[in-house]
Amino acid sequence: MLQHRCDIHLHGKSVAELADQVLPALTTAMNLLRDQHPGEADNFRDTVLIAIEATTGPGKGEPGPAVAAMARKITAALDAA
């Protein structure tokens, strides 16, 4: 069983400042999952990508450049592990 507790404290006022904290943490989470529960790492990655697709996918219109860029950065953080 994965037993790791993280208290989340984000500091920053811009998307860029928050992304600088969240994206590396996402990669760290993927590394931890791959080390301890490889199958769950794949499930977690799929879940995050489904959430992105739900907000940017068909029927939602074309995502703007900022949203598309953030989706790419999130995917890259997931795959950096």
Backbone as ProteinMPNN parsed JSONL, in Angstrom:
{"seq_chain_A": "MLQHRCDIHLHGKSVAELADQVLPALTTAMNLLRDQHPGEADNFRDTVLIAIEATTGPGKGEPGPAVAAMARKITAALDAA", "coords_chain_A": {"N_chain_A": [[0.842, -1.177, 0.0], [0.556, 2.185, -0.823], [1.926, 4.571, 1.111], [2.237, 7.578, 1.601], [2.329, 10.787, 2.589], [1.465, 13.963, 1.572], [1.533, 17.334, 2.124], [0.115, 20.009, 0.552], [1.323, 23.034, -0.434], [1.082, 25.746, -2.179], [2.737, 28.442, -3.642], [2.571, 31.529, -5.121], [1.5, 33.769, -7.691], [0.963, 33.723, -10.321], [0.171, 31.771, -13.247], [2.469, 30.659, -14.32], [4.24, 30.673, -12.114], [2.93, 28.893, -10.403], [2.905, 26.608, -12.014], [5.623, 26.059, -12.102], [5.986, 24.856, -9.682], [4.091, 22.785, -9.562], [4.382, 21.103, -11.86], [7.005, 19.8, -11.641], [6.412, 18.397, -9.289], [4.447, 16.687, -10.185], [5.917, 15.03, -11.881], [7.57, 13.874, -9.942], [5.642, 12.5, -8.45], [4.83, 10.615, -10.36], [7.237, 9.171, -10.644], [7.445, 8.06, -8.061], [5.125, 6.484, -7.994], [5.703, 4.711, -10.122], [7.892, 3.388, -9.068], [6.812, 2.132, -6.794], [4.252, 1.116, -7.418], [3.795, 0.119, -10.301], [1.647, -0.413, -12.149], [-0.341, 1.28, -11.221], [0.79, 3.718, -11.758], [0.478, 3.947, -14.523], [-2.33, 4.011, -14.618], [-2.794, 6.399, -13.21], [-1.56, 8.282, -14.896], [-3.173, 7.961, -17.195], [-5.62, 8.845, -16.123], [-5.118, 11.56, -15.547], [-4.619, 12.486, -18.149], [-7.11, 11.977, -19.317], [-8.654, 13.804, -17.905], [-7.56, 16.18, -18.877], [-8.282, 15.94, -21.575], [-11.053, 16.016, -21.289], [-11.496, 18.663, -20.736], [-10.474, 19.983, -22.903], [-11.109, 18.685, -25.2], [-13.018, 17.244, -27.963], [-15.969, 19.014, -28.87], [-15.577, 21.033, -27.123], [-14.552, 23.129, -28.37], [-11.761, 24.647, -30.02], [-8.832, 24.543, -28.123], [-7.293, 27.369, -26.61], [-4.058, 28.932, -27.233], [-2.585, 29.08, -24.794], [-3.811, 27.176, -23.133], [-3.456, 24.865, -24.636], [-0.662, 24.748, -24.622], [-0.184, 24.36, -21.881], [-1.38, 21.872, -21.518], [0.374, 20.303, -23.019], [2.696, 20.651, -21.476], [1.933, 19.425, -19.08], [1.577, 16.793, -19.941], [4.211, 16.261, -20.722], [5.461, 16.423, -18.21], [4.338, 14.206, -16.955], [5.445, 12.208, -18.538], [8.133, 12.482, -18.122], [9.063, 11.042, -16.084]], "CA_chain_A": [[0.0, 0.0, 0.0], [1.287, 3.436, -0.91], [1.69, 5.374, 2.295], [3.048, 8.786, 1.54], [1.452, 11.929, 2.791], [2.001, 15.234, 1.099], [0.745, 18.54, 2.34], [0.355, 20.85, -0.604], [1.381, 24.463, -0.17], [1.517, 26.408, -3.398], [3.003, 29.866, -3.486], [2.704, 32.178, -6.412], [0.296, 34.466, -8.124], [0.757, 33.542, -11.755], [0.141, 30.39, -13.715], [3.86, 30.212, -14.481], [4.795, 30.396, -10.785], [2.302, 27.663, -9.914], [3.379, 25.5, -12.859], [6.994, 25.752, -11.695], [5.903, 23.992, -8.509], [3.214, 21.636, -9.782], [4.874, 20.168, -12.879], [8.01, 18.896, -11.077], [5.762, 17.515, -8.317], [3.761, 15.665, -10.97], [6.953, 14.076, -12.282], [7.962, 13.154, -8.729], [4.561, 11.557, -8.137], [4.918, 9.514, -11.32], [8.401, 8.355, -10.27], [7.095, 7.324, -6.855], [4.175, 5.44, -8.38], [6.382, 3.696, -10.945], [8.753, 2.605, -8.186], [6.069, 1.359, -5.805], [3.06, 0.488, -8.001], [3.88, 0.456, -11.729], [0.335, -0.397, -12.794], [-1.052, 2.483, -10.788], [1.386, 4.857, -12.467], [-0.215, 4.02, -15.812], [-3.697, 4.448, -14.347], [-2.745, 7.814, -12.834], [-1.267, 9.024, -16.123], [-4.385, 7.932, -18.004], [-6.635, 9.667, -15.473], [-4.769, 12.967, -15.77], [-4.818, 12.793, -19.568], [-8.557, 12.011, -19.542], [-9.124, 15.087, -17.373], [-7.167, 17.204, -19.841], [-9.124, 15.757, -22.754], [-12.415, 16.436, -20.958], [-11.572, 20.125, -20.737], [-9.971, 20.551, -24.151], [-11.402, 17.78, -26.304], [-14.116, 17.489, -28.899], [-17.153, 19.653, -28.316], [-15.174, 22.147, -26.26], [-13.921, 24.148, -29.19], [-10.3, 24.566, -30.09], [-8.223, 25.194, -26.953], [-6.415, 28.494, -26.901], [-2.636, 28.6, -27.186], [-2.106, 28.88, -23.419], [-4.346, 25.905, -22.646], [-2.769, 23.802, -25.383], [0.717, 24.688, -24.123], [-0.203, 23.767, -20.542], [-1.661, 20.44, -21.693], [1.641, 19.688, -23.453], [3.618, 20.649, -20.336], [1.474, 18.407, -18.136], [1.913, 15.502, -20.545], [5.673, 16.118, -20.627], [5.792, 16.142, -16.802], [3.961, 12.811, -16.713], [6.325, 11.328, -19.28], [9.528, 12.71, -17.739], [9.413, 10.088, -15.021]], "C_chain_A": [[0.886, 1.238, 0.0], [0.932, 4.285, 0.294], [2.642, 6.546, 2.289], [2.095, 9.958, 1.641], [2.16, 13.184, 2.341], [1.03, 16.342, 1.451], [1.108, 19.491, 1.217], [0.258, 22.31, -0.191], [1.945, 25.132, -1.411], [1.661, 27.901, -3.138], [3.215, 30.452, -4.867], [1.393, 32.786, -6.815], [0.017, 34.286, -9.604], [0.717, 32.053, -12.089], [1.554, 29.85, -13.828], [4.486, 29.862, -13.133], [4.216, 29.102, -10.203], [2.785, 26.455, -10.704], [4.795, 25.094, -12.481], [7.038, 24.859, -10.468], [5.175, 22.687, -8.823], [3.801, 20.631, -10.769], [6.002, 19.273, -12.362], [7.407, 17.928, -10.044], [5.009, 16.392, -9.024], [4.751, 14.601, -11.44], [7.404, 13.239, -11.091], [6.908, 12.124, -8.348], [4.597, 10.361, -9.08], [6.092, 8.598, -10.994], [8.086, 7.485, -9.059], [6.128, 6.184, -7.185], [4.846, 4.344, -9.194], [7.268, 2.805, -10.091], [7.948, 1.663, -7.298], [4.89, 0.584, -6.377], [2.999, 0.807, -9.491], [2.53, 0.511, -12.447], [-0.473, 0.837, -12.443], [-0.48, 3.733, -11.445], [0.694, 5.039, -13.812], [-1.649, 4.497, -15.635], [-3.748, 5.94, -14.022], [-2.51, 8.678, -14.07], [-2.511, 9.096, -17.0], [-5.465, 8.844, -17.435], [-6.364, 11.152, -15.702], [-5.014, 13.347, -17.226], [-6.303, 12.822, -19.937], [-9.128, 13.335, -19.041], [-8.756, 16.229, -18.319], [-8.067, 17.135, -21.063], [-10.552, 16.245, -22.495], [-12.569, 17.956, -20.992], [-11.157, 20.743, -22.063], [-10.415, 19.791, -25.384], [-12.579, 18.189, -27.164], [-15.343, 18.075, -28.207], [-16.84, 20.832, -27.428], [-14.611, 23.309, -27.074], [-12.417, 23.956, -29.17], [-9.705, 25.245, -28.862], [-7.33, 26.338, -27.408], [-4.967, 28.086, -26.769], [-2.118, 28.326, -25.769], [-2.566, 27.539, -22.865], [-3.642, 24.741, -23.337], [-1.331, 23.644, -24.889], [0.772, 24.031, -22.75], [-0.492, 22.274, -20.626], [-0.394, 19.709, -22.123], [2.637, 19.606, -22.296], [3.223, 19.587, -19.307], [1.828, 17.022, -18.657], [3.416, 15.246, -20.46], [6.096, 15.805, -19.19], [5.457, 14.696, -16.455], [4.959, 11.857, -17.358], [7.801, 11.474, -18.923], [10.009, 11.704, -16.702], [10.155, 8.904, -15.576]], "O_chain_A": [[1.858, 1.313, 0.751], [-0.222, 4.671, 0.476], [3.713, 6.506, 2.894], [1.161, 10.085, 0.849], [3.315, 13.429, 2.692], [-0.152, 16.283, 1.111], [2.286, 19.744, 0.966], [-0.762, 22.758, 0.332], [3.15, 25.085, -1.659], [0.814, 28.527, -2.5], [3.966, 29.908, -5.677], [0.324, 32.386, -6.354], [-1.053, 34.657, -10.087], [1.168, 31.206, -11.318], [1.81, 28.701, -13.467], [5.19, 28.859, -13.023], [4.935, 28.316, -9.586], [3.045, 25.398, -10.129], [5.134, 23.912, -12.533], [8.035, 24.174, -10.24], [5.6, 21.613, -8.396], [3.724, 19.425, -10.535], [5.967, 18.07, -12.621], [7.838, 16.78, -9.94], [4.942, 15.272, -8.517], [4.451, 13.408, -11.4], [7.598, 12.03, -11.217], [7.242, 11.002, -7.966], [4.415, 9.222, -8.649], [5.958, 7.376, -11.06], [8.425, 6.302, -9.038], [6.296, 5.06, -6.711], [4.579, 3.163, -8.973], [7.387, 1.608, -10.352], [8.354, 0.523, -7.074], [4.559, -0.492, -5.879], [2.23, 1.676, -9.903], [2.305, 1.399, -13.269], [-1.204, 1.371, -13.278], [-1.204, 4.705, -11.662], [0.363, 6.161, -14.196], [-2.132, 5.307, -16.426], [-4.63, 6.657, -14.496], [-3.186, 9.688, -14.264], [-2.866, 10.167, -17.493], [-6.149, 9.541, -18.185], [-7.28, 11.912, -16.017], [-5.559, 14.415, -17.505], [-6.709, 13.616, -20.785], [-9.995, 13.92, -19.69], [-9.555, 17.14, -18.535], [-8.559, 18.161, -21.533], [-11.184, 16.821, -23.381], [-13.658, 18.467, -21.251], [-11.459, 21.908, -22.322], [-10.126, 20.21, -26.505], [-13.066, 19.318, -27.102], [-15.701, 17.674, -27.1], [-17.746, 21.559, -27.02], [-14.24, 24.344, -26.521], [-11.888, 23.178, -28.376], [-10.03, 26.398, -28.579], [-6.696, 26.271, -28.461], [-4.67, 27.011, -26.249], [-1.298, 27.429, -25.576], [-1.797, 26.842, -22.203], [-3.278, 23.755, -22.697], [-0.842, 22.522, -24.755], [1.67, 23.234, -22.478], [0.093, 21.491, -19.879], [-0.121, 18.611, -21.64], [3.341, 18.607, -22.151], [4.088, 18.927, -18.731], [2.32, 16.177, -17.909], [3.84, 14.13, -20.158], [7.002, 14.998, -18.98], [6.211, 14.037, -15.739], [5.283, 10.815, -16.788], [8.63, 10.68, -19.369], [11.209, 11.542, -16.479], [10.527, 8.002, -14.826]]}, "name": "protein", "num_of_chains": 1, "seq": "MLQHRCDIHLHGKSVAELADQVLPALTTAMNLLRDQHPGEADNFRDTVLIAIEATTGPGKGEPGPAVAAMARKITAALDAA"}
